[in-house]
Every structure is written in structure tokens, then in C-alpha cells.
Amino acid sequence: MRQTIAAVAIFAISATTSAEAGTRADTKLQKLKGCLDTNLAQFLPSGDNAEALSKAALGICGDIIDDVVEIAIAEIRQEHQAEFTKADAEYGRAYLTKKINGLVYTYTVKFKAVGGPTTLTFPKDQD
């Protein structure tokens, strides 16, 4: 089950950073990318470091991340039904949130480096 959660996390993260997805989360992921791009562009002139910028963006866009995580958990639950326990859901929420937040930081570093909206590239064999 945890491998399934990890696979969903990687898909959600890569989809978030490219604003493309093939699941119900599509609209939320695009909204998250837009939220990050808009707010990071406004924060960039402050000269703050990437950690401060990503924390500020998470403060504004965090509800969207919560929505993406809940959609992912619902999709995993639907796919695995009886096998998916309350403990799996709790683990999944924590894991997905941590991974997405980490990628928001990485995206912020790249955003700052290139001076605006960007994407992240993941190895094709990553799962």
C-alpha cells in the first residue's frame, strides 16, 4: 500500500510542477501551480531566500495542497477499498503533504533561479 501512496505522490508532484494531470486532481493541480506562480512572482522582489519564499507561498496555497492530498487519498481508497485502512490514509496524508511541500521548496528554488514560472523535471523511471 505504501508503494501505491508513493507512486501517487510522485505523480501528483510531477503533475503539480507541470500543471498537467490525468486524474480528478487536474483542476486542483493547475490551481496550485497558478497559486505558486502568482505568489512567488510577487514575493521574488523581496530578496528573501527560497525557504522564506516557499513558506510564504505554502501559507497562501496550503489549502490547495490539502485538497490535492484528499483527492489522492480518495482515489487510492476507491482503487484499493477493503485493503485501505485508516492507518494507510493517515500515513498517505502525511507522506503526500511532506513530499508536495518539499517539492514546493524545490520549485521555489528553481523559480528564484530563473526569475519566474518554471517546471521541474523528474527521471522517467522514478516511482
N, C-alpha and C positions, 0 to 999 in steps of 0.2 A: 504494500500500500504506500509506503514512504517513497518508493521509486516512482510511483504514479504521481504523487504530490510534487516530487522534484521535477518530473518531466513537465507538468503543468506550470510550475513556477518558471522554468526556463522559457517555455512558450510564451507565457504572459509577459515576462520581462522583455524578450526579444520583440514581441509584438508591440509592447508599450513604446519602445525606443524607435520603432519604425512606423508607428501609427497604423499598423495593419494587423488584423487578426481574423480568424475564421470561426469564431465562436460567438456566443451571446455577449461576450465581453467586448466585442468590437467597438461599439459606441463609447463605452466607458474608457477603453484604452486610448481611443482617439481624443477623448475629452481630457484624459490625464496628460497626454503628450502636449495638447494645446495649453493646458494649465501650466505645465512646466515651462514651455517655451515662452509664454506670455510673461510669467512672473520672473523667470530668470533673466529675460531681456530687461525688465525693469530694475532688477537688483544689480545687474552687472556693473553699471557705472559707479556703484558704491565703493568698488575696490575691495570688498570683503573677500575672504578666502572661500574656497569651494565648500568647505564644511559649513560655514555660516550661511552661504547661499543655498545649499541643499536643505539645511534645517528650516530656513525661511520658506522655501518652496514646499517642503513637506507640511509645514504648518498650514499653508493655504490649500494644498492639493491632497492632503491626507485623507479626507473623506472619500475622494475618488478612488484612492488606493484601497480603502476599506471595502468599497463597492466591488472593485475588481476581484479582491480576495474572496468575498462572499459568493460572487458568481462562479469563481473557480471551484470553491468548495461544493457548491450546489451541483455543478456539473460532475465532479468526481463522485459525489454521493449518489447521483442518479445513475451513473455508469456502474458503480460497484454495490449499490444498495445494501444488502444484508452484511456484506463484508466491511462496510464503512462505519466504524464505531464513533462514539462521542470523542474518545481519545484521539482518533485519527483526525477528526475535524479540528480539535484544539491544536494538535500538532501542525496540521496543514495551515491553519490561520497564522500561527506564529512563524512557521517556516516561510510561507509566501510573503508575509509582511516584511520579514527581515531581508529576504532576497530582493524584493522590489525596492525597499528603502536603500539597500546597498547599491542597486543599480541607478537609483535616482542620484546618489552621490557621484557615481562614476559618470553618469550623463552630465552632471553639473560640471565636473572637471573638464570634460571634453567641450561642453558648451562654452565655458570660460576660455578655453584654449583657442577655439576657432572664432569666438566672438559672436556666437548666435546659434540658432537651431541646428541640430545635427542628428546623427543616428549612431548607434553602437553596432558593431559587427561581431557576431559570435561564430565560432568554428562550426562548420556544418555537421560534424559528428558529435557535438556536445549533447548529452542527455542526462 
